[in-house]
Amino acid sequence: MYTIGQVAEMFGLPISTLRYYDKQGLFPQLIRESGIRKFSENEIEALRIIECLKKSGLEIKDIKLFMDWCAEGPATYSDRFQLIRNQKERVEAEIKQLHKTLDMLKFKCWYYSKAMEDGNEDTAKASVPDGLPEDIRVAYDNSHTQSS
């Protein structure tokens, strides 16, 4: 069993966040001894899921719904699967966009590094796109394609 302070430290969360989650009913099995919350491995695992879903962009009310479905048992497997799959697809799309952003930054780092080396942008501009080094060309191409 863990105290709220220990759990807050484990997850890098403020204690107030854990209290809020508890008030929202996200820890239905949470034990209290003399009014002190005691977190078991079940709450720790639930918190891992809660934080994952939160980081994936899910709102607390939807996380609560997911946790309620978990408590309901096997009849909600398909609902849980659909929610998790939707969040997975959302995160994958976000990662794809972040890769494009990173590739633009890689290209621009090369571009301005070349411009500083030469004292002007002439060579860098003339290199785009066919004269770029291979790794920079790949980054350039990815950063300049339209999202589908």
Steps between C-alpha positions, in 0.01 A plus 500: 500500500612849416412840642372777278837675535689192386272456199527869412879469506496177295299662222631854529150628572374751753312347791205721400477314168470166678234642732314633195514159329368342818212751520419422136461134595802372311614287795180322608688236705725748683541410866497764772645437842409773750420725206839442336497371144693176451585416139540135406653355184148515348492879537858528376407309182181703464708817530733378225197458274348832607823687428542324165146588393542856624825541305325360192257793519202335668298716738444398862129435442591251225770343715236459771274329248785265407567421866127436553505259205795319660297456816204367301699204371515302175181644349690824434808353331397628157431850637838506671673365190339765279597783735860377526524444124369852430755651738777289345410628153489856630845467656640340183372794294654741749833318483492511120447877513776540757737307271420747221569787738826345614606443141434865415716601796777261386488650151507856632791419734695375199391798291605765751817315592594510129402868476717586802791301358474683164403838635185500286210277394594462134649149516233378741221630275662354190526159670126471554380236432726300265836598648415426861693232692299177500386513864401865465321425172291233675415748777423772244274270297310385807456854631373625165238232428136568569333303780246248388 
